[in-house]
């Protein structure tokens, strides 16, 4: 007579099957990566709606399936698929007044924009051209570096950062500065980077009406840069994005230069 299998026994048996299937999946995935390594992507920029919000992402497969405490399975995963690549991202936010606008357009003439929509113009340039152009832009008379956020992250891992201060506006403390959200996807040595960036500044206008004391000021908030984009950056390529704000006569041309590098 066949001995019945207990509920605990069936659960343990099912667990062993899942582990075996996961190990087989890891081995097959590792073999596929060796035979068919990720291809290099072409440079491309897709400017997204200004109302775009980053979507929460699950951990990449197979990491989402492996329990955090199963060290032996993590070691097997790293042995077969390699250690997940790190991605270094740097964004140089800058602003220019109208005095340098024409000169900036002249500097960018040799390259056709990869995107021009929603008030954003964007270019993707290889190392040498980007390095030269970055120095030329930085040498313009009224070039201002607003911030230079940098982040180390990984494939499919969202990183949010800010370089900001708080100022009193309308009776409350309001954060002002650079706010950036990065979500990279690694494809070999290429990176597909989804980013949402905003740069705001506080404007202080002294009240000149009769009877007001010199200490009276009016503080307002102005957004110089607000963009969302998905960038395909092959190895050794960088992006430049520009936006012209139209809310006031003294508005600035704001931009960001984005670089990414895949680290082993």
Secondary structure as the mmCIF struct_conf table of DSSP 4:
data_model
#
loop_
_struct_conf.conf_type_id
_struct_conf.id
_struct_conf.beg_label_comp_id
_struct_conf.beg_label_asym_id
_struct_conf.beg_label_seq_id
_struct_conf.end_label_comp_id
_struct_conf.end_label_asym_id
_struct_conf.end_label_seq_id
HELX_LH_PP_P HELX_LH_PP_P1 UNK A 2 UNK A 6
HELX_RH_AL_P HELX_RH_AL_P1 UNK A 7 UNK A 35
BEND BEND1 UNK A 36 UNK A 36
HELX_LH_PP_P HELX_LH_PP_P2 UNK A 37 UNK A 43
STRN STRN1 UNK A 44 UNK A 47
HELX_LH_PP_P HELX_LH_PP_P3 UNK A 48 UNK A 49
TURN_TY1_P TURN_TY1_P1 UNK A 50 UNK A 51
HELX_LH_PP_P HELX_LH_PP_P4 UNK A 54 UNK A 56
HELX_LH_PP_P HELX_LH_PP_P5 UNK A 58 UNK A 60
TURN_TY1_P TURN_TY1_P2 UNK A 61 UNK A 62
HELX_RH_3T_P HELX_RH_3T_P1 UNK A 63 UNK A 65
BEND BEND2 UNK A 66 UNK A 66
TURN_TY1_P TURN_TY1_P3 UNK A 68 UNK A 69
HELX_RH_AL_P HELX_RH_AL_P2 UNK A 71 UNK A 81
HELX_LH_PP_P HELX_LH_PP_P6 UNK A 83 UNK A 85
STRN STRN2 UNK A 86 UNK A 96
HELX_RH_3T_P HELX_RH_3T_P2 UNK A 98 UNK A 100
HELX_RH_AL_P HELX_RH_AL_P3 UNK A 101 UNK A 108
TURN_TY1_P TURN_TY1_P4 UNK A 109 UNK A 110
BEND BEND3 UNK A 111 UNK A 111
BEND BEND4 UNK A 114 UNK A 114
STRN STRN3 UNK A 115 UNK A 117
TURN_TY1_P TURN_TY1_P5 UNK A 118 UNK A 119
STRN STRN4 UNK A 120 UNK A 126
HELX_RH_AL_P HELX_RH_AL_P4 UNK A 127 UNK A 138
TURN_TY1_P TURN_TY1_P6 UNK A 139 UNK A 139
BEND BEND5 UNK A 140 UNK A 140
TURN_TY1_P TURN_TY1_P7 UNK A 141 UNK A 142
STRN STRN5 UNK A 144 UNK A 154
TURN_TY1_P TURN_TY1_P8 UNK A 155 UNK A 156
STRN STRN6 UNK A 158 UNK A 169
TURN_TY1_P TURN_TY1_P9 UNK A 170 UNK A 171
STRN STRN7 UNK A 172 UNK A 187
TURN_TY1_P TURN_TY1_P10 UNK A 188 UNK A 189
STRN STRN8 UNK A 190 UNK A 206
BEND BEND6 UNK A 209 UNK A 209
TURN_TY1_P TURN_TY1_P11 UNK A 210 UNK A 211
TURN_TY1_P TURN_TY1_P12 UNK A 214 UNK A 215
STRN STRN9 UNK A 217 UNK A 233
TURN_TY1_P TURN_TY1_P13 UNK A 235 UNK A 236
STRN STRN10 UNK A 237 UNK A 244
BEND BEND7 UNK A 247 UNK A 248
TURN_TY1_P TURN_TY1_P14 UNK A 249 UNK A 250
STRN STRN11 UNK A 253 UNK A 263
#
